[in-house]
């Protein structure tokens, strides 16, 4: 059984004097599916890669506290992404994506997990056999010289997706444990093949022209992906940032990196992050 402990609330005196304080729940005992590693040992990267894979396998199976705050990992739901690109030779688009459903992270492979000894940020290599985005879209602009003005159902499917993810973190303490505060994620994507289909590309005025445009995009999928790369990058970055923030507010960093310093040792000051 995983043990979730209620934090001794920050500001207990405040609780007594003012009648209120803010508490958060987190794991106070290390679950059996997390393998602890020591960053100053030579085999740390191998251990960390193995540990994060085991942890993500469990997240995919389902951890109730994560599903309660984030939802299932496959498929993942995102509400909306508003996107604008006007400085590219291959695309000038303004897009609004809603009802986003992202499939494929249930089969992720952690190829490598590196942790910086300087600031304890991460560099992670992830492989997905397939990632598929289904959504409603509204779009105006041009892609590969094709003028677009339309909206409807859309999918984008990427095979053999390699993700190089750089994650910035800071350390903080709560309840006697050290935690990761995930501040940003940035990704570089390498793809095997891309397929797409957008309904009502021209507001439904010509289904024949719509079919021809979709076929053109799929015949020229490399150029299409370069046109849409910033949109896909932002989708993956936002999705991973939200997931990581949910996961690592629940589980102390000490459980993953056994010899991680606290914020006082790392920064010369004690850091408390109050949710």
Residue pairs with C-beta under 8 A, 6 or more apart in sequence:
2 27
2 29
2 31
2 63
3 27
3 28
3 29
4 25
4 26
4 27
4 28
4 65
5 25
5 26
5 27
5 28
5 175
6 23
6 25
7 23
7 24
7 25
7 26
7 174
7 175
8 175
9 15
9 21
9 22
9 23
10 21
10 22
10 174
10 272
10 274
11 21
12 21
14 20
14 21
15 21
22 274
22 275
24 174
24 249
24 275
25 65
25 250
26 174
26 175
26 177
26 179
26 249
26 250
26 251
26 252
27 250
27 251
27 252
27 255
28 175
28 177
30 36
30 255
31 58
31 251
31 255
33 54
33 55
33 57
33 58
34 51
34 54
34 55
34 251
34 255
34 256
35 47
35 50
35 51
35 54
36 51
36 255
36 256
36 257
36 258
37 44
37 47
37 48
37 51
37 256
37 257
37 258
38 44
38 47
38 257
38 258
38 259
39 115
39 117
39 257
39 259
39 260
40 117
40 259
41 47
44 115
45 112
45 113
45 114
48 113
48 114
48 115
48 256
48 257
49 110
49 111
49 112
49 113
51 113
51 256
52 110
52 113
52 124
52 256
53 109
53 110
55 256
56 108
56 110
59 66
59 73
59 247
60 73
60 74
60 105
60 106
60 108
62 72
63 250
65 250
66 246
66 247
66 250
69 246
70 242
70 243
70 246
70 247
71 77
73 105
73 106
73 243
74 103
74 104
74 105
74 106
74 107
75 101
75 102
75 103
76 101
76 102
76 103
76 105
76 239
76 243
77 100
77 101
77 102
78 100
78 102
78 235
78 238
78 239
79 98
79 99
79 100
80 96
80 97
80 98
80 100
81 95
81 96
81 97
81 100
81 231
81 234
81 235
81 238
82 95
82 96
82 97
83 93
83 94
83 95
83 96
83 97
83 230
83 231
83 234
84 93
84 94
84 95
85 91
85 92
85 93
85 141
85 230
85 231
86 92
86 94
88 227
88 230
90 143
90 144
90 223
90 226
90 227
91 141
91 142
91 143
91 144
91 227
91 228
92 141
92 142
93 139
93 140
93 141
93 142
93 143
93 148
93 227
93 231
94 139
94 140
94 141
95 137
95 138
95 139
95 141
95 231
96 137
96 138
96 139
97 135
97 136
97 137
97 154
97 231
97 235
98 135
98 136
98 137
99 135
99 136
100 133
100 134
100 135
100 235
101 133
101 134
101 135
102 131
102 132
102 133
102 235
102 239
103 130
103 131
103 132
103 133
103 134
104 128
104 129
104 130
104 131
104 132
104 161
105 128
105 131
107 128
107 129
107 130
108 126
108 127
108 128
109 126
109 127
109 128
110 124
110 125
110 126
111 125
111 126
111 127
111 162
112 123
112 124
112 125
113 122
113 124
113 125
114 122
114 123
114 124
115 121
115 122
115 257
116 122
116 123
119 168
119 169
119 170
119 266
120 169
120 171
120 180
120 253
120 257
120 260
120 266
121 166
121 167
121 168
121 169
122 165
122 166
122 167
122 169
123 164
123 165
123 166
123 167
124 163
124 164
124 165
124 167
125 162
125 163
125 164
125 165
126 162
126 163
126 165
127 160
127 161
127 162
127 163
128 158
128 161
128 163
129 159
129 160
129 161
130 157
130 158
130 159
130 161
131 157
131 158
131 161
132 155
132 156
132 157
132 158
133 155
133 156
133 157
133 232
133 235
134 153
134 154
134 155
135 153
135 154
135 155
136 151
136 152
136 153
136 154
137 151
137 152
137 153
137 154
137 198
138 150
138 151
139 148
139 149
139 150
139 151
139 198
140 148
140 149
141 147
141 148
142 148
143 217
143 224
143 227
143 228
144 216
144 217
144 220
144 223
144 224
144 227
146 213
146 216
146 217
148 201
148 202
149 202
149 203
150 198
150 199
150 200
150 201
150 202
150 203
150 204
151 200
151 203
152 198
152 199
152 200
152 204
153 198
153 199
154 196
154 197
154 198
154 199
155 195
155 196
155 197
156 194
156 195
156 196
156 228
156 232
157 194
157 195
157 196
158 189
158 191
158 192
158 193
158 194
158 225
158 232
159 191
159 192
159 193
159 194
159 195
160 191
160 192
160 193
161 189
161 190
161 191
161 192
162 189
162 190
162 191
163 187
163 188
163 189
163 236
164 187
164 188
164 189
164 190
165 185
165 186
165 187
165 240
166 185
166 186
166 187
167 182
167 184
167 185
167 240
167 244
168 182
168 183
168 184
168 185
169 180
169 181
169 182
169 183
170 180
170 181
170 183
170 263
170 271
171 178
171 179
171 180
171 181
171 253
171 260
171 261
171 262
171 263
171 266
171 267
171 271
172 178
172 179
172 181
172 263
172 271
172 272
172 273
173 179
173 262
173 263
173 270
173 271
173 272
174 272
174 273
177 252
177 253
177 254
178 252
178 253
178 254
178 260
178 261
178 262
178 263
179 248
179 249
179 252
179 253
179 273
180 248
180 253
181 248
181 273
182 241
182 244
182 245
182 248
184 241
185 237
185 240
185 241
185 244
186 237
187 233
187 236
187 237
187 240
189 229
189 232
189 233
189 236
191 225
193 221
194 221
194 222
194 224
194 225
195 218
195 221
196 214
196 217
196 218
196 221
196 224
197 214
198 210
198 213
198 214
198 217
199 210
200 210
201 209
201 210
201 213
201 214
202 209
202 210
202 213
204 210
217 224
218 224
225 232
249 275
253 260
254 260
262 270
263 269
263 270
263 271
264 270
